[in-house]
């Protein structure tokens, strides 16, 4: 399907009013840049977020109604109708919810509203992992041995035997660690096949699966790219996201530690090559599996949106990725270049959850919030003292981002920042994060 052109009613002029189709900390963060640009920011909110600080961070706020995401932030028709009623020129979704919804991006274009992000076709192409592998192959990006989409279990067993166990069974649609299963042998694959296919169909409306070689002792390294939609793409460095729990990132840092300079250069070049091959537009992330013992990397997937961990790239490059995204969508000229990264940055995600109870969410009211304000710390958050954290949404409270001239200094600064951070009244993963910083494997 050809892409629908993203409109701007005032070419080469900044938008007057932008709606942020999200909630929580990313709304506060986007609103900060919109204010810097002199653009009116519009928040939306569910009934369960009626007192959320993200509403006050914006110039205007619109009630969506509903309690859950399905009843509010995923209501594309209602969001578009409200945007038109309130004179919104553009919608920026951040991450999650509608951020990678190609149909929504296309609807925005048809309604004369700019979608601040990649094109609908790019969202579709990279939204399916098996198609993304095809595009990566065409762009000569290294891939781990894998299969095409599998029609049934016998086909999966045949491909796994060809590739060699252990393998990863993957849903082609979706993300966020959903629809992944490591299979050590044939019985494990037989046991997992229907479950993974069913998960893809249930969560993402696509039950397609494929298999890929599992890389033991792998690291997860991703490259931040930005494209102008005309064929120019720059790589803004890489981020190491290897410290994960249930396939969800916990700590991210840049530059990736102990990554040979030649490998780093090859990784960044391959990400740019992939983006250029499809004239990528806006911010995106090319993710890789890095096999450290072999010093080899393999394509994993492309995230066609802003990443949660984008602040660490901003901190070492000085680039405001939101400003670039908004300017590009508005048709405002800016210099698309890759500054040389300086120093080291690390981000941790603070969640309202109980680590000693299998990390179950811990909603409730915050009786007191204390945050560090040192010059080496950036805090992206949406909560304050007395905020009620609802049970209906992702329990992330804040991102603590620190910088340092070296990795060791950044680690020291992070330990100091976390010691000054508290979210009283509910359980959080702060003790867990503090413990992680002292793990010998992580420090090394």
N, C-alpha and C positions, 0 to 999 in steps of 0.2 A: 504494500500500500504506500503510495507517495505521501510525503510529509505535507501537512497543512502549514502554510506560512504563519508564523507567529506575528500578529499585528501590533503595531504601535501607532496610535492615532496622531502622534506628534513626532515624526521621524527626527532623529538626532537631538531630541529634547528629553530631559529627564521626566519620569512620571510625576504626576501630582499626588496620586493616592494609590497605595499598594496594600492589598489584603494578605495577611499571613495566615495561611490555612493550616494551623497547628495549635499546639498548646505548650505551656511550660517554658523551660529554659531557652529553647530555640526561638521562641517568639520574642523573648526579652532580648536575646542576642541580635536577631534580625532588626528589631525595632531600633536598637542602638545605632546601627549603620544607616537606616532610613532617616533617622533624625539628623545624622551628620550630613546626609545628602539633601536635607530640606524637603523630604518626601513625607506626606501624611501617612502614618501607619494605622492599619485597621486590624483589630483583634476580633476573633470569634471565640465563643465559649459555650460549653454545655452547662446544664443546670448544676452538675456536680462541681463545676469550676467557677461558679458565679462569683466567688470571692477571691479568685486566684490573682496573685500579683502580676501575672502576665497581661491581664486586662489593663491595669494601671500603667504598664510600660508603654502602651500604645496611645495614639492620639484619639482614636475612636474605638468603640467596641460594639459588637453585634451579638445578641443572644441567639444561639442555635436551638436551644431546647435539648431535651434528651439527657440521659444519664451516662450511657456507655458510648464507646467510640462508634459503634454501628449506628447509634441513634443521633450522633452529632458530627464528629469530625470526618466521618466517612460518607456523609450525606452530600454527595457531589452536586446534585440538582439544587438542593436548598442553598448551598454555599454560592453557586453561580448566580442564582436568583437574587440573593442578598447583595452580592458584589455589584450586579447591574443596578439594583435599586439605590445603592449608596454611591454610585459614580466611581467605582473602582476601575482603574485602568490595567492593573496587573495583579496576578496572584503568585505568591512565592510559598511553596509548601514545606521547605526545609527538608526534613527527613521523616520517614515513617508515613503513616496515613496515605495521602494521595500523591506523595512525592514521585512515585515511579508508576503511576497509573496513566498509561498511554491514552486511554479513552477520555480521561478527565482533561489531559493536556489538549487533546483534539477538540473537546467541547469548548474549552476556553477560547481557542482560535475561532471557532464558528460563532461564538458569542461576542467576538471583537475584544476579548480580554487577553492580554499577553500572559503566557505561562512562563515563569522565570525558571528555566531549566532546560534540559535537552529537548530535542524534537520528539514528537510522538513516535516516529518510526524508530529512533534510537532507543527509546524506552522499551518498545516491543522487542527489538532485535536482541538487546542485551538482557532483557528480562527473562529470556529463556536460555538456560545455561548451555544446552546443546548447540543452540544457534550461535551463542557467544564463542563457543569453541571453534565453530566453522569460520567465523570472522577472524579469530585469532590465528587460525591456521593460514588463512589467506594473507594475513599481514606478517607471516613468518615469525610469530611469537611462539616461544617454546611451550609445548604442552606435555603434561604427563600422559602416558599411554592410557587410552580410554575407548569407549564405544560410542556409537550413534545411539539414538533413542531405541529402547528395547521394546519389542512388541509383547513379550511374555517371559515367564520365568525360565523356560528352556534356553531362550536366547541369552538371558542374563548369565546363566550357568556356563554357556559356551564361551561368552566373552570374558568372563572372569577366569576361566581356565586358560584362555589365550594370553591374558594380561599377566596372570599370576597373582595368587593371594599373598598378603591381604589386599582387599579392594575397598573402595568407598562406593556405596550405593547412594545415588543422589537424585532428588527430585529436580526436574529441569526448571520448574517455576519457583518463585518465592525467594526467601533469604532469611537472614536473622538466625541461622543455625537450624532452621526447621527443614526436615526432609533429608537428613544426612544419617548414614549408618555405616560404621566400619564393620566389615565382615571378614573374619579371619580365615574362614574355610567355607566349603559348600553348604554344610548344614546351617551355618549362620546366615548365608545369603538366602537360602530357602525360607528360613524363619522371618527374615526382614523384608522380603520383596513386597508382599501385599501391604504391609504396614507403611512402608515409605511411599509406595504409589498412592495409597489411600490418604496419607497425610498431605501429599501434593494436591490431590483432588479436593480435599476438604478445606484446606487453608487457602489455596491459590487458584482453584478451578482448573487445574491441569495435572493429571495423574501420570504424565510422562516421566520415565526414569532412565538413567544410564549408569554405567559403572566406570570407575577411574582408579588407577593404581594408587594405593595408600602409601604415602611417604612417611616412614618412621622417623622420629626425631626431627620433624619438620619445624620450620619457623614460618610465621604468617607475616609477609611483608607486602605493603601496598604502596602504589605510586599515585600521588595527587596530580591529576591533569586538568587543564582548562583549554577549551577550544573556542575559536571564534565562529564556528559554523561554516567557514569558507575554506577550510583545509589547513589552517594554522593551529597547531596544538603545542602547548608547552607543558613540561613536567616540572612540578614545584617540589621536587624531593620525594623521599620515601618515608614511610612510618612503619615501625615494627609493632605488630599487634599480637604477638605470640602468646602473651599471658591471657588466657581465656578460661571461662567456666561455662560448661554446657554450650560450647560454640559461641559464646557471647564475650566480647572483649572487656577486659577489666582494667588493664594498664596499656597505654600506647605511648610510644616515644619516637622522636626523630632527632638526628639521623639514626638509622638502624645500627645497633652496636655490632662490632666485629664483622662488618660486611665489607669484603675487599673492594677497593676503589674501582677495579675493572668490572666487577660484577655489578656494582651500583650503576655505573655508566651504562652497561648493557641493559639493565633492567629499566632504567629511565628511558633509554632510546627505544626499547620495544614498546613501552607504554605510549610514547609519542607516536610511534609508527602505527599502532592500532587505532589511536584516535584520529590520526590523519587519514587513514584508509576509509573512514566513513564520515569525514568532515564533522567531527564531534563538536557539539555546541554546549557551552556552559561548563560547570564543574562536574567532575566525575573521578572515580577511583578505579584503577586497574589493580586487582589483587593477585598476588602470587604465593605459591608455596615454595619456600627456599629450603633446599636439601643441603644443609651446611657441611656435612661430612664430604659430599661430592662437589660442593661449591657450584651447584646447579639450581636454576629456578624454573618453575613451570606456571603457566597461566592458570588462574583459578576462576575468576569472574570479573565483571565490571559492575560497579555500583553507580547507576546513572542519577546521582543526586549528591547533595552535600553530605559528608560523613559526620557522625557525632564527634569524631576526633579531629575535625578540621582545625581547631584552635592551635594545636601544636605546630602545624605547618605555617599558620599565620604568624606565630611568635618568632619563628626562626627566619622567615622570609620578609616580614613586614608587609605582606600582601593582605588586604581585606577581601576575602573571597566573596562575601556577600555583595560588596560594592562592585566587584567585577561582574557578578551574575546580573545584578540589577542594571548596571550600565550597558551590558551587552544586549539585554532584552529591550532596553529603551532606545538602542541605536546610538548611544553616546560614545564617541571615540575615546579610547584609552589605550595605553601601551601594554600590549600583551607580551610580557617578557618574564623570564625566570631569574629572579635575583639569586645571587649566591647565598645559600643558607648560612646563618651565623649562630654559633652556640648549639646548645642542646635543650630540648623541651620534652616534658613528660606530662601526661594527663592521667588522672584517675577518676573513676565514676563513683560517686557516692549515692547509694541506694537506701531507700527505706525498706529494709529487709532484715531478717534475723538469721545470721550465718549459722548459729547453733541449732536452728530448726530447719535445716536444708534450704536456707536462704528464702524462706517463704516471705512474701510481702508483708510489711508492717505499717499499714495506713494509720492515720490518726493526726492529732493536732500537735504542732511543734510549740513547746512552751518557751524555748529560747534558742536562737540561732546565733552562733558566733563564727565569724569567718576571718581568715587572715587578710591583712592589707599591706603586706610587704611588697616592695617594688618588683620582686622577682615572681610574684604570684598574680595570676589572673583567675577569677572565679566566675564561671558562667552558671547562674542559678535562677530559679523562679520562686524560691521560698524565702520567707522571713519569719521572725518571731510571730506566733499565733496563726500561721498558715495551717490549714487542714489539708493533709495529703489524702486524696480520695483513693478508694480501693479499686476503682474502675479502670485505672490507667497504669502505664509503665511507672514503676516506683523510683525513677531516678530523681534525686534532689538537686544535685549539682555536679559540675565538673571542676576539679581543682587542677589548674595548669601551672606548672612552674618552669622557669628557665634557668640556665647556668652556662658559664663559659665552657664547661666540660660536663660529661655525663656524671662523673662522681660529684661535682658541685650541684648539679640538678637534683641528684638523688638526696643529697644532704638538705637542699632547700625544700624538697618535697616532704621529707621527714619533719622538718621544722614547721611547714605549713599545716600538715595534718595534725600535729600536736596542738596547734592553735585553733583547730576546727571542731565545732561541736554542734550537734542537732539534738537538743534535749526534748524529751516528751515521748519519743518513739525509738524503736530499735533501728540501727543503721549498720552498714558494713564497714564503718570506720575502723574498728579494731582489726578486722580482717585485712584491710588495706595496709594498716600500719605493720602488721605481721609480715605481709608479702614483701615489704621493702627490705626486710632483714634476711630473706631467703638467700642462701649462698648462690644457688643456681641463677637467681634473678640478678643479683649484684654482679655476678661474673658474666 
